[in-house]
């Protein structure tokens, strides 16, 4: 990666969808925001438009719920919206569209191995392994940081991507149990400085009346 001083990445999980409160896996299914999610996107845009920091670019995953969250932000900042498929959620294969309870009942062994965070276990139905997904996130963060060296970039993405980014910036192993929040429409900031990522701020939801971390409905992982 090129030099240019500290590069800041503000990572945002998409606004809430109808599936989030029910702890139903979305993965790469293209679900839309709920009305609450659209309201969260508007509040996020107002918060960022009033902030003193200068954001150089706005990126989003290509899954509908992410651009729908990012679009009001880009408009408020007067910036174009760039789509990067590297920001997509992890592919959960046969888990997608099912609730935690349904998966535990119907796919018990896969559920156990997913909960245990086996790095090389590929989820049934064509899902990504944790290691492959984590590498994709690392490469995507590196690409955005290299493209905007020394600047601040905002990227609207998904809970799994945020989880990997937290681990990359904090040094938490990919196999470790999750203790950090992954709230919808939250602001999460990491920085690349002197060739290493570090955690700046996490789980900022001051612009929201309430927030959802749908993983709290099931086991932390």
SULGIWO-V901143 format. One record per residue. N is the residue number from 0. SS is DSSP state (H for helix, E for strand, - for the rest). D_FIRST is the distance of its C-alpha to the first C-alpha in Angstrom with 2 decimals. Layout:
N|SS|D_FIRST  N|SS|D_FIRST
//
This chain:
0|-|0.00  1|-|3.78  2|-|6.73  3|-|9.79  4|-|11.44  5|-|12.02  6|E|11.06  7|E|14.09  8|E|14.83  9|E|18.58  10|E|19.63  11|E|23.21  12|E|25.40  13|-|27.69  14|-|31.23  15|-|34.01  16|E|35.68  17|-|39.17  18|-|37.86  19|-|35.95  20|-|39.06  21|-|40.67  22|-|37.87  23|E|37.59  24|-|34.48  25|-|32.83  26|-|29.75  27|-|29.08  28|-|32.56  29|-|32.45  30|-|34.43  31|-|34.99  32|E|35.00  33|-|38.37  34|H|40.04  35|H|38.81  36|H|35.24  37|H|35.73  38|H|37.14  39|H|34.14  40|H|31.88  41|H|34.11  42|H|34.04  43|H|30.25  44|H|30.12  45|H|32.69  46|H|30.89  47|H|27.59  48|H|29.49  49|-|31.25  50|-|28.23  51|-|27.34  52|-|23.54  53|-|21.98  54|-|20.10  55|-|18.10  56|E|18.18  57|E|20.01  58|E|19.08  59|E|21.45  60|-|22.23  61|-|24.74  62|-|27.49  63|H|30.23  64|H|30.29  65|H|26.73  66|H|27.18  67|H|30.59  68|H|29.06  69|H|26.26  70|H|28.56  71|H|30.63  72|H|27.56  73|H|26.09  74|H|29.61  75|H|30.16  76|H|26.99  77|-|27.73  78|-|24.50  79|-|24.17  80|E|23.42  81|E|20.65  82|E|21.16  83|-|18.52  84|H|20.34  85|H|17.55  86|H|18.95  87|-|22.33  88|-|24.38  89|-|24.82  90|-|27.41  91|-|30.47  92|H|32.78  93|H|36.41  94|H|35.71  95|-|35.00  96|-|37.96  97|-|39.63  98|E|40.21  99|H|39.44  100|H|43.16  101|H|43.49  102|H|40.66  103|H|42.08  104|H|45.43  105|H|44.54  106|-|41.52  107|H|42.26  108|H|40.46  109|H|37.23  110|H|37.53  111|H|37.93  112|H|34.95  113|H|32.73  114|H|34.04  115|-|33.33  116|-|29.66  117|-|29.84  118|-|26.25  119|-|27.32  120|-|30.25  121|-|29.97  122|-|31.96  123|-|35.09  124|-|35.29  125|-|31.87  126|-|29.77  127|-|26.31  128|-|26.10  129|H|24.40  130|H|21.89  131|H|21.03  132|H|20.78  133|H|18.64  134|H|16.10  135|H|16.25  136|H|15.62  137|H|12.58  138|H|11.09  139|H|12.35  140|H|11.04  141|H|7.39  142|H|8.37  143|H|10.22  144|H|7.98  145|H|5.48  146|H|8.97  147|-|10.49  148|-|8.46  149|-|11.39  150|-|13.77  151|E|15.73  152|E|15.80  153|E|18.65  154|E|18.80  155|E|22.19  156|E|22.24  157|-|24.48  158|H|25.69  159|H|24.17  160|H|20.64  161|H|21.31  162|H|22.63  163|H|19.58  164|H|17.33  165|H|19.85  166|H|19.76  167|H|16.00  168|H|16.17  169|H|19.53  170|-|19.47  171|-|22.41  172|-|22.93  173|-|23.04  174|-|26.69  175|-|27.77  176|-|30.18  177|-|28.82  178|-|30.14  179|-|27.97  180|-|29.13  181|-|27.81  182|-|29.99  183|-|30.22  184|-|29.00  185|-|27.56  186|E|24.71  187|E|22.09  188|E|19.31  189|E|16.25  190|E|13.54  191|E|10.10  192|E|10.88  193|-|10.10  194|-|7.65  195|E|10.54  196|E|12.20  197|E|15.75  198|E|18.74  199|E|20.12  200|E|23.02  201|E|24.37  202|E|27.24  203|E|28.27  204|-|31.25  205|-|33.19  206|-|33.55  207|-|35.30  208|-|38.94  209|-|38.02  210|-|35.16  211|-|34.90  212|-|33.07  213|H|34.82  214|H|33.79  215|H|36.27  216|H|39.00  217|-|38.20  218|-|36.58  219|-|33.34  220|-|30.87
//
